[in-house]
Amino acid sequence: MSEQQTATRDAAGSLYRDLVVERARRPLHGGVPDDVDGIGDGTNPLCGDTVQVGVRLGPDGAAALVRHRTRGCAICAASADLMADAVQGRTSDEAAALLVWFEALLTQGERELTPAARAELGPLLAFAELHEYRSRRKCAMLPWSALLAAYRSSEKA
């Protein structure tokens, strides 16, 4: 890898790390209102992270509002907030498809993704480095399991 490629990759990594820290400190989608259609919870007993995700669905079944309450590490909190951005306007099936790409990102890294997958993930690419840190992947995945539980609970209501 050339020095220029290394510098570009390092700069991009720094921007992504900054995004994770910013969204963990100042979430744009924090708090779960009372009038949601479904609520899902997630807990990681190994590290103590907890997440609650609320979803309000539109008439088309797509998420009109996604909010979260997260107590945990910066990775978990940022993942919850960036996930809320990413699934806004998506049905549960569309969110599940996005989750497949997100899991691939966490386990294989960004280079293994198709250009279409990278485009769909957008800011979620901030978690690309986690493919090197197996123990931290659960932190990033926890909000997604709570989201899927929220979609499921909205279907029962």
N, C-alpha and C positions, 0 to 999 in steps of 0.2 A: 504494500500500500504506500502510495506516495505521501510526502509530507503534507501536501495540499489536501488530499483525501482524508488524512488523519485529522488535520485541523478542522475541516468541514464537519466530520463526524463528531469530534469533540464539542464543537460549537453547537451543533444540533442537540447533542446529549445534554449540554448545559441548559439550553432553552427548554427542553422537555423537563429536566429536573426542576427548573424554576416554575414551570407550569404546575407540576405536582405540589410543590410547596405552597404556591399561591392559592390553589383550589382547596388545599387542606386547611389553610388558615382562614380563607374567606370564601366559603362555599356560596355558589349562586343559587343552589336548590336545597338549602337546608330547611329543616322543619317539616313536619307532616301535618297538614290541616285535617280537621275533623271530617270534612265532606269528601273523602276519597272513596273510590269504588272498591279498592282492594288494598290490603296491607300485608306485607311479608317481613319476616324477621330473620336475621342471620346472626349466628354467634360462632366465634372461633375460640373454643375453650383453652387452646394452647397459649394464645397470647392475650385473650381478654377482649378482642375487638367485638363490638356489637353494632348491628345496623338494622334500622327499620326503614322500609321503603313503602311509600304510599303512591298509588296510581289512581288518577281520575281519567276515565275513558270518555272519548267523544262518541258521537252517534255511530261512527264507522268502526268502532272497536279499537281505534288507535289511542295511544296515550296522549291525552290533552294536557296532563300535568303529571310530573314525576318529582317527588320530594323525598328527602331522606333525613334521618337522624342517625348520626354516626358518632360513636365513641371508640376511638382506636388510633392507630398509627396514621402517619401522613399518607401512606400508600392507600390504606383502606378508605380514608376520608376523601382523598382526591379521586379515587376510582369511583366512589359513589356519586360524586358531583359530576364528573365527566361522563359517567354512564347516563345520568339523568339528562344531560345535554343530548347524548347520542340517541337515546330511545324516544325522545319526544316526537310524537307523530307516527310512531311505529306500533303495529299490532304485536301481540305476544309472539306470533310466529316470526315476524321480522326481527324482533328483539332477540329471539332464540338463535336466529341465523347470524346476527351480529356477534352474539356470544361465542359461536363456533369459531369465528375469525379471531376474537379476542383471546380465546383459549390457545389457538394456534400461535398467536403472537407471544403469549407468555411461555409457551413450551418450546417453540422453535426459533423465535426471533423474527425480526422484521424482514430479513432477506428472503425468508421462505414464503412470504405472502405474495399473492398476485397483486398487480397494480390496482385492480378493482377492490380487493380486500383492504389495501392500504388507504384507498380513497374513502371507503366506507368507515373505516376506523377513525380517520382524521386525528383529532387531538388525543385519542386513546393510545396512539403510537408512543405517547410519553412513557408507557410502561414496557417498552421493548426490551430494555436492559434486564428486566426481571427474569428473562429466560435463563440467565446465568445464576439466579438466586432462587432455587427451588422453594425454600422455606418462606419466601416473601410472596409467592404466587397466590397463596391462600388469602393473603390480605387483600389483593386486588380482585380476587374472585368472589369474596364474601358478599359484596353489594349485589352482584349479579344473581346469586342464589336467592337473596331476599326479593329482588325484582321479580323473578319467575314465580316465587311464592305469592307475591302481590297480584300478579296477573291471574294465577290460579284462584286466589280467594275472590277476585272480582267476578270470575265465571260462576262461582257458587252463589253469589249474592242475588 
